[in-house]
Amino acid sequence: SSGINAEYGARGGSVARGGAVARGGTAPRGGGKTAKPGTKKVEKPKWSEEQISAAKKIQKSYRRYQTLKKEEHERNKKEEMNRLMEEAEKEAWLKMIKMEQEREEKETQKRFKEER
């Protein structure tokens, strides 16, 4: 049992180079690396209040657009389902009427034969 765990990793999966366990066919991550001494960190650009406000407006507009599109899609989907249900109900109703007419026709023919 311990031989299998050692061969395939403690929690299953395949063994990648260096004994690390790879899951889902991906290579193990090389996390935990630090910058070399003597290198400067790149500072993130500072945004002005105007840029932040503009970005928020764009995000708000885009999220509203996405919501409207999603609602429209759901509404169209619901209308299509309702249309299909109405078609199916109408078709079933017509079949019932036709079956009733055929039954009555058979009874009429049967009475007509009995009278002769």
N, C-alpha and C positions, 0 to 999 in steps of 0.2 A: 504494500500500500504506500509506504513512504517512498519507495523507488519510483512509483508512478507520479507522485506529487513532485518529486525532485526533477523528474524528466519533463513534465508538462507545466510546471509552475504550481505554486501553492493553491491557486484558485481555478485552475483549468486554463484553457487557451493554449496557444502555441508558444514555444520558447524562441525568443529572438536572440540575436547575437549578444553575448555578454550575460546571458542568463535572465534577462528581463522578460516578463510575460507580455506578449502582444495580444490584444483582444480585437476581434473583428477585422483582422488582416491589416492592422495599422502598426506602424513602427512605434516603439516607445518614445516618449517625449524626452527631450534633453533639458528639462527644467532645472532651475537652481543655478544657472550660470550667472556670474557677476561680471561687471565691466572690468576691463584691465586697468590697473593703476596708471594714473597719468592721463587718462582720457577724460574729456569734459562731457558732461551730460548736456544733451540738446534741450533747451528750454522750450516749452510749448508757447505758441504765440498767444499774447493776451488780446482778448476781444474787447472792443469798445461796447458801451451800453447800447449804442445805436445798432451795432451788428448783432448783439444778442437779441434785442427787441425784434429786429427784422427776421432773424432765424426763428424766433418763437411764432411770429405771424405766419411765416411760411409753413412751419410744422402744423399750426392750428388749421390753416387752410387745407393742407394736404390730408390731415386726419379727417376733416369734415367731408372732403371729397371722397375719401375711401369709405366713410360711413354711408354717405348717400348712395354710392355705387353698390355697396353691399345690401342696403335696404331695397334698392331697385331690383337687384338680382333675386333676393328672397321673395319680393312681391311678384315678380314674373314667374318664379318657380311655383308659388302658391296658386297663381291664376291658371297656370298650365295644368297643375294637379286637379284643380276644380273643374276645368274644362274636360279633362280625361274622365273624371268621375261622372260628370253629367252625361257624357257620351256612353259610358258603360251602363249607367242606369237606364238611359233611353233604349239602348240595345236590348237589355234584359227585359224591359217592359214590352217592347215590340215582340220579342220571342214568346213571352207569356201570352200575349194577345193571339199570336199566330197559333200557338199550341191549343188555346181555348177554341179558336175557330175550327181547327182540324178535328178536335174532339166532338164538337157540336155537329160537324159535317158527317163524321162517322156514325153518330147516333141517328142522324136524320136518314142516312142510307140504310142503316140497320132497321129502322121502323118502316121504311118504304118497302124493304124486302119482306118483312113480316106480314105486311098488308097484302101482298100479292099471293 
